[in-house]
Amino acid sequence: MIGIMFIIFALFLALGIPIAFSVGWATLSVHLMNPAFTCDAEYFFKTMVNGMDSYVLLAIPLFMLSSSIMAESGMSNRLFDFFSYFFGNIAAGLPIAVVITCLFYGAICGSGPATVAAIGTMCIPLLTRLGYERDFVTAMIAVSGGLGVIIPPSIPFITYGLATGASIGDLFIAGFAPGILIALCLIAYIIYYFSRRDNSCLQIAQNTKTLRKKGFINIFKESFFALLAPVIILGGIYGGIVSPTEAACVSVVYALLVGVFVYRAINLKTLSTCLIDTARTATPVMLILSVCIVFGRVLTILNLPQTLAAYVVGHVQSKIVVLLVINIFLLFAGMVMDTVPCILILSPIMLPIVQQYGVDPIHFGVLMTVNLAIGFVTPPIGTNLFVANSLTQIPITRIAKHALPFIAMFLLALMMITYIPQITMFLPNLLG
């Protein structure tokens, strides 16, 4: 029955049927094959409703709303100006500032595509005008946007915590060091790239002069509230003052206060646009979540996670091999499925396997998210590629080609995160 479930799911997915319906029909197929099985239509819808009745889930639409408000407020522009002030006088400086801005913006919004949209809208035209290759800049931002789901707060971390019962607060703490490591790897490639080429065509002097003329104090004043946002959100979580869901509420209130009273960029019209955009984005995500919850319950009833874990442990002794195979599988899964359904479907199956080899659930949650973040920039799904394409009209295949060196650096960081668990677990163990 399990095999037929996955065949139906894969077939529907290949036909282009939306993921929620593909998962739903695959789940109901068990009852159609065996009417005595628990999962009839009544059980299906009751489990959907009960699964959505979760305090934790409120964090997802709330973080989406705060991200939308912050984007409308122009926080990304102010963050970029701040980091450009320090790095903008060297050839690799502005691209480095872009990566650091993506890192900080990810700590505000928790979404990869939202990070690409906010940073790309501003930085791609600016860097192109200053002489940087448009393809290079677009690919760099598409890949750097993946930091948005690794640096907390992260919607995939919330999803993983919901699917496995892992502490969302610990996941947020654990994602911090891997996110910085990945950013450093991307920066290392940027420095290498510009050290090997002729940079005489770059017109960065005027941009640097403009920032210097403005003065550090003025730039710091303008960017202060944008820089303060991740401190308030993450400081509240790490300090045990608020839960992740409460932090999402704080994030929305903070975004509104800054957008309305400080930057004066939010009015009733823009707020209504933000609410509508959030509803459009959150509704399909929540539908997928609810259906995948039922799918996971059915797999548990069929005893798949435990059976698969026992089989793998009985046939493979090497932890290194198991983690390598799981990484490869997750990389391919990220190419054909979005992050949320991937986590909801695969984490309950894979977690029991890796736990048999002594892998901590928090470490595996970060590992899984990093793998799927790479899926953001790999065809055919590659959400970040589609967002970058919509900003520049550069063909997706061309963006993907220029993204390959950045993806290689992402993979290097992934290997370090996989086989050096202390990178992930140091902060949770220290603060726990």
C-alpha positions as CSV (number, residue, x, y, z in Angstrom):
1,M,0.0,0.0,0.0
2,I,2.8,2.4,0.9
3,G,4.4,1.8,-2.5
4,I,1.2,2.6,-4.3
5,M,0.7,5.8,-2.2
6,F,4.1,7.1,-3.3
7,I,3.6,6.1,-6.9
8,I,0.3,8.0,-7.0
9,F,1.9,11.0,-5.4
10,A,4.8,11.0,-7.9
11,L,2.5,10.5,-10.8
12,F,0.2,13.4,-9.8
13,L,3.3,15.6,-9.2
14,A,4.7,14.7,-12.7
15,L,1.3,15.7,-14.2
16,G,1.6,19.1,-12.7
17,I,-1.2,18.7,-10.2
18,P,-0.7,21.0,-7.1
19,I,1.1,19.4,-4.2
20,A,-1.8,19.6,-1.8
21,F,-4.1,17.6,-4.1
22,S,-1.3,15.2,-5.0
23,V,-0.6,14.4,-1.3
24,G,-4.3,14.3,-0.5
25,W,-5.2,11.8,-3.2
26,A,-2.2,9.7,-2.4
27,T,-3.3,9.6,1.3
28,L,-7.0,8.7,0.4
29,S,-5.8,6.0,-2.0
30,V,-5.0,3.8,1.0
31,H,-8.7,3.7,2.1
32,L,-9.8,3.1,-1.6
33,M,-7.5,0.1,-1.7
34,N,-8.5,-1.2,1.7
35,P,-11.9,0.2,2.9
36,A,-11.3,-1.2,6.4
37,F,-8.3,1.2,6.8
38,T,-8.7,4.1,9.2
39,C,-8.2,6.9,6.6
40,D,-11.6,7.5,5.2
41,A,-12.9,11.0,4.1
42,E,-14.2,11.8,7.6
43,Y,-10.8,10.9,9.3
44,F,-9.0,12.9,6.6
45,F,-10.9,16.1,7.2
46,K,-11.0,15.8,11.0
47,T,-7.2,15.3,11.1
48,M,-6.7,18.2,8.7
49,V,-8.7,20.5,11.0
50,N,-7.2,19.2,14.2
51,G,-3.7,19.5,12.7
52,M,-4.3,23.2,11.9
53,D,-5.6,23.9,15.4
54,S,-2.0,24.7,16.5
55,Y,-0.7,27.7,18.4
56,V,2.8,27.1,16.8
57,L,1.3,27.4,13.2
58,L,0.2,31.0,13.8
59,A,3.9,32.0,13.6
60,I,4.0,31.2,9.8
61,P,1.4,33.7,8.5
62,L,2.6,36.3,11.1
63,F,6.2,36.1,10.0
64,M,5.0,36.4,6.4
65,L,3.0,39.5,7.2
66,S,5.9,41.2,9.1
67,S,8.1,40.4,6.1
68,S,5.7,42.0,3.7
69,I,5.4,45.1,5.9
70,M,9.1,45.4,6.3
71,A,9.6,45.1,2.5
72,E,7.1,48.0,2.0
73,S,8.9,50.0,4.6
74,G,12.2,49.9,2.7
75,M,14.2,48.2,5.5
76,S,16.3,46.3,2.9
77,N,17.5,49.6,1.3
78,R,18.7,50.9,4.7
79,L,20.5,47.7,5.6
80,F,22.3,47.7,2.3
81,D,23.4,51.3,2.6
82,F,24.8,50.6,6.1
83,F,26.9,47.6,5.0
84,S,27.9,49.3,1.7
85,Y,29.5,52.1,3.8
86,F,32.1,49.7,5.1
87,F,32.7,47.5,2.1
88,G,31.8,49.7,-0.9
89,N,35.3,51.0,-1.7
90,I,36.6,47.7,-3.1
91,A,35.5,45.7,-6.1
92,A,34.2,42.8,-4.1
93,G,32.7,45.2,-1.5
94,L,29.2,45.8,-2.8
95,P,28.6,42.1,-3.5
96,I,29.8,41.3,0.0
97,A,27.4,43.9,1.3
98,V,24.6,42.2,-0.6
99,V,25.3,38.8,1.1
100,I,25.5,40.4,4.5
101,T,22.2,42.3,3.8
102,C,20.6,38.9,2.8
103,L,21.8,37.5,6.1
104,F,20.3,40.3,8.1
105,Y,17.1,40.4,6.1
106,G,16.7,36.7,6.6
107,A,16.8,37.3,10.3
108,I,13.8,39.6,9.8
109,C,11.6,37.7,7.4
110,G,12.4,34.0,7.6
111,S,11.7,33.4,3.9
112,G,14.1,32.8,1.0
113,P,12.0,34.1,-1.9
114,A,11.0,37.2,0.1
115,T,14.7,37.9,0.7
116,V,15.5,37.6,-3.0
117,A,12.6,39.9,-3.9
118,A,13.4,42.6,-1.4
119,I,17.2,42.7,-1.9
120,G,17.0,42.0,-5.7
121,T,14.6,44.8,-6.4
122,M,17.0,47.3,-5.0
123,C,20.5,45.8,-5.6
124,I,20.3,44.3,-9.1
125,P,19.7,47.7,-10.9
126,L,22.2,49.5,-8.6
127,L,25.1,47.0,-9.1
128,T,24.4,46.7,-12.8
129,R,24.5,50.5,-13.2
130,L,27.9,50.4,-11.4
131,G,29.3,48.0,-13.9
132,Y,28.8,44.6,-12.3
133,E,27.7,41.7,-14.5
134,R,23.9,41.5,-14.4
135,D,23.9,37.7,-14.6
136,F,26.5,37.4,-11.8
137,V,24.6,39.7,-9.5
138,T,21.3,38.0,-10.2
139,A,22.7,34.6,-9.5
140,M,24.5,35.8,-6.3
141,I,21.2,37.2,-4.9
142,A,19.2,34.1,-5.9
143,V,21.7,31.9,-3.9
144,S,22.2,34.3,-1.0
145,G,18.4,34.5,-0.6
146,G,18.6,30.9,0.7
147,L,20.1,32.3,3.9
148,G,16.6,33.6,4.6
149,V,15.4,30.1,5.6
150,I,18.6,29.2,7.6
151,I,19.1,32.3,9.7
152,P,16.3,32.4,12.3
153,P,13.4,33.1,12.4
154,S,12.8,30.4,9.7
155,I,9.5,29.1,8.4
156,P,11.1,25.7,7.5
157,F,12.3,25.4,11.1
158,I,8.8,26.0,12.4
159,T,7.5,23.4,9.9
160,Y,10.1,20.9,11.0
161,G,9.3,21.5,14.7
162,L,5.7,20.9,14.0
163,A,6.4,17.7,12.0
164,T,8.8,16.1,14.5
165,G,8.1,17.7,17.9
166,A,11.6,19.3,18.0
167,S,12.0,22.5,19.9
168,I,11.5,25.4,17.5
169,G,13.5,27.7,19.9
170,D,16.5,25.3,19.8
171,L,16.2,25.1,16.0
172,F,16.3,28.9,15.8
173,I,19.4,29.0,18.0
174,A,21.1,26.1,16.0
175,G,20.5,27.8,12.7
176,F,22.6,30.9,13.5
177,A,26.1,29.5,13.2
178,P,25.5,27.5,10.0
179,G,23.9,30.6,8.4
180,I,27.0,32.6,9.2
181,L,29.3,29.8,7.9
182,I,27.4,29.7,4.6
183,A,27.6,33.5,4.2
184,L,31.4,33.3,4.8
185,C,31.7,30.6,2.1
186,L,29.8,32.8,-0.3
187,I,31.9,35.8,0.6
188,A,35.1,33.8,0.1
189,Y,34.1,32.9,-3.5
190,I,33.2,36.6,-4.2
191,I,36.6,37.7,-3.0
192,Y,38.3,35.0,-5.2
193,Y,36.1,35.9,-8.2
194,F,37.0,39.6,-8.2
195,S,40.7,39.0,-7.4
196,R,41.0,37.1,-10.7
197,R,39.4,39.6,-13.1
198,D,39.9,43.1,-14.4
199,N,37.7,45.4,-12.3
200,S,38.6,48.7,-14.2
201,C,35.0,48.9,-15.6
202,L,33.5,49.1,-12.2
203,Q,32.3,52.6,-11.3
204,I,32.2,52.3,-7.5
205,A,34.0,55.5,-6.6
206,Q,31.0,57.7,-7.1
207,N,28.8,55.4,-5.0
208,T,31.4,55.3,-2.2
209,K,31.7,59.1,-2.4
210,T,28.0,59.6,-2.1
211,L,27.8,57.3,1.0
212,R,30.9,59.0,2.6
213,K,29.4,62.4,1.9
214,K,26.2,61.3,3.7
215,G,28.3,60.4,6.7
216,F,28.2,57.3,9.0
217,I,26.1,58.9,11.6
218,N,23.2,59.7,9.2
219,I,23.4,56.3,7.6
220,F,23.4,54.6,11.0
221,K,20.4,56.7,12.1
222,E,18.5,55.7,8.9
223,S,19.3,52.0,9.3
224,F,19.1,51.8,13.1
225,F,15.6,50.4,13.3
226,A,16.3,47.9,10.5
227,L,19.4,46.7,12.4
228,L,17.4,46.5,15.6
229,A,14.7,44.3,14.2
230,P,16.6,41.0,14.3
231,V,18.0,41.9,17.8
232,I,14.5,42.3,19.2
233,I,13.0,39.2,17.5
234,L,15.9,36.8,18.1
235,G,16.9,38.3,21.4
236,G,13.4,37.7,22.7
237,I,13.5,34.1,21.6
238,Y,17.1,33.4,22.8
239,G,16.5,35.1,26.1
240,G,13.4,33.0,26.8
241,I,11.3,36.2,26.9
242,V,8.9,35.1,24.1
243,S,8.0,31.9,22.3
244,P,8.5,31.8,18.5
245,T,4.8,32.5,17.9
246,E,4.9,35.5,20.3
247,A,8.1,36.6,18.5
248,A,6.1,36.6,15.3
249,C,3.5,38.8,16.9
250,V,6.2,41.2,18.1
251,S,7.7,41.2,14.6
252,V,4.4,42.4,13.1
253,V,3.9,45.1,15.7
254,Y,7.5,46.3,15.4
255,A,7.2,46.4,11.6
256,L,4.0,48.4,11.8
257,L,5.4,50.9,14.4
258,V,8.6,51.5,12.4
259,G,6.8,51.5,9.0
260,V,4.1,54.0,10.1
261,F,5.8,56.3,12.6
262,V,9.5,56.2,11.8
263,Y,9.9,55.6,8.0
264,R,6.3,56.8,7.3
265,A,6.1,54.4,4.4
266,I,3.0,52.4,5.6
267,N,-0.5,53.8,5.2
268,L,-3.9,52.1,5.0
269,K,-3.5,51.4,1.3
270,T,0.0,49.7,1.6
271,L,-1.1,47.8,4.8
272,S,-4.1,46.4,2.9
273,T,-1.8,45.4,0.1
274,C,0.5,43.6,2.6
275,L,-2.5,41.8,4.2
276,I,-3.8,40.7,0.8
277,D,-0.3,39.5,-0.3
278,T,0.1,37.6,2.9
279,A,-3.3,35.9,2.5
280,R,-2.4,34.9,-1.0
281,T,1.0,33.5,0.1
282,A,-0.1,31.9,3.4
283,T,-3.3,30.2,2.2
284,P,-1.7,27.6,-0.1
285,V,1.1,27.0,2.4
286,M,-1.4,26.3,5.2
287,L,-3.4,24.0,2.9
288,I,-0.3,22.0,2.1
289,L,0.6,21.9,5.8
290,S,-2.8,20.5,6.8
291,V,-2.8,17.8,4.1
292,C,0.8,16.7,4.8
293,I,-0.1,16.3,8.5
294,V,-2.7,13.7,7.5
295,F,-0.2,12.1,5.2
296,G,2.4,11.8,8.0
297,R,-0.2,10.3,10.4
298,V,-1.1,7.6,7.8
299,L,2.6,6.7,7.3
300,T,2.9,6.4,11.1
301,I,-0.2,4.1,11.3
302,L,1.4,2.0,8.6
303,N,4.6,1.9,10.7
304,L,6.8,3.1,7.8
305,P,9.3,5.2,9.7
306,Q,10.1,2.4,12.2
307,T,10.3,-0.3,9.6
308,L,12.5,1.8,7.3
309,A,14.8,2.7,10.2
310,A,15.2,-0.9,11.2
311,Y,16.0,-1.9,7.6
312,V,18.6,0.7,7.1
313,V,20.3,0.0,10.5
314,G,20.3,-3.7,9.7
315,H,22.0,-3.2,6.3
316,V,24.3,-0.1,6.7
317,Q,26.7,0.3,9.5
318,S,28.4,3.6,8.5
319,K,26.9,6.8,9.8
320,I,29.0,8.7,7.2
321,V,27.4,6.8,4.3
322,V,23.9,7.1,5.7
323,L,24.2,10.9,6.0
324,L,25.8,11.2,2.6
325,V,22.9,9.2,1.0
326,I,20.3,11.3,2.9
327,N,22.0,14.5,1.8
328,I,21.9,13.4,-1.9
329,F,18.3,12.4,-1.6
330,L,17.3,15.7,0.0
331,L,19.1,17.7,-2.6
332,F,17.1,15.9,-5.3
333,A,13.9,16.2,-3.4
334,G,14.5,20.0,-3.1
335,M,14.8,20.2,-6.9
336,V,11.3,18.9,-7.5
337,M,9.4,19.9,-4.4
338,D,8.9,23.0,-2.3
339,T,10.5,23.2,1.2
340,V,7.3,22.9,3.3
341,P,5.9,19.7,1.8
342,C,9.4,18.2,1.6
343,I,9.9,18.7,5.4
344,L,6.4,17.5,6.3
345,I,6.6,14.4,4.2
346,L,10.2,13.4,4.7
347,S,11.2,14.4,8.2
348,P,9.0,11.9,10.0
349,I,10.4,9.2,7.8
350,M,14.1,10.1,7.9
351,L,14.4,11.3,11.5
352,P,14.0,7.8,13.1
353,I,16.7,6.6,10.7
354,V,19.3,9.2,11.6
355,Q,18.5,8.9,15.3
356,Q,19.6,5.3,15.2
357,Y,23.0,6.6,14.3
358,G,23.1,9.2,17.1
359,V,22.2,12.3,15.1
360,D,20.4,14.9,17.2
361,P,16.9,15.9,15.9
362,I,18.0,19.6,16.1
363,H,21.1,18.9,14.0
364,F,19.1,17.0,11.5
365,G,16.5,19.8,11.2
366,V,19.2,22.3,10.3
367,L,20.8,19.7,7.9
368,M,17.5,19.2,6.2
369,T,16.8,22.9,5.8
370,V,20.3,23.6,4.4
371,N,19.8,20.9,1.8
372,L,16.4,22.2,0.8
373,A,17.7,25.8,0.7
374,I,20.0,24.6,-2.1
375,G,16.8,23.4,-3.8
376,F,15.7,27.1,-4.0
377,V,18.3,27.7,-6.7
378,T,18.1,24.4,-8.6
379,P,15.7,23.7,-11.5
380,P,13.0,22.7,-12.2
381,I,11.3,24.1,-9.1
382,G,14.0,26.6,-7.9
383,T,11.7,29.2,-6.3
384,N,14.5,31.8,-5.9
385,L,15.4,31.3,-9.6
386,F,11.8,32.2,-10.6
387,V,11.8,35.2,-8.3
388,A,15.1,36.4,-9.7
389,N,13.9,35.8,-13.3
390,S,10.8,37.9,-12.6
391,L,13.1,40.8,-11.5
392,T,15.5,40.7,-14.5
393,Q,13.9,38.6,-17.3
394,I,17.2,36.7,-17.5
395,P,16.4,33.0,-18.6
396,I,16.3,30.7,-15.6
397,T,18.9,28.4,-17.2
398,R,21.4,31.3,-17.5
399,I,20.8,32.3,-13.8
400,A,21.3,28.7,-12.8
401,K,24.6,28.4,-14.8
402,H,26.0,31.5,-13.1
403,A,24.8,30.2,-9.7
404,L,26.8,27.0,-9.9
405,P,30.0,28.3,-8.1
406,F,27.8,29.7,-5.3
407,I,26.0,26.4,-5.1
408,A,29.4,24.7,-4.8
409,M,30.2,26.9,-1.8
410,F,26.8,26.1,-0.3
411,L,27.6,22.4,-0.7
412,L,31.0,22.8,0.9
413,A,29.3,24.4,3.9
414,L,26.7,21.6,3.9
415,M,29.4,19.0,4.2
416,M,31.0,20.8,7.1
417,I,27.6,21.2,8.8
418,T,26.8,17.5,8.2
419,Y,30.0,16.0,9.6
420,I,30.9,18.6,12.2
421,P,27.8,18.6,14.3
422,Q,29.4,21.0,16.8
423,I,28.8,23.8,14.3
424,T,25.1,23.4,14.7
425,M,24.9,22.2,18.3
426,F,27.4,24.5,20.0
427,L,25.0,27.3,20.7
428,P,22.0,25.2,21.7
429,N,24.2,23.2,24.1
430,L,25.7,26.4,25.5
431,L,22.4,28.2,26.0
432,G,20.4,25.1,26.8
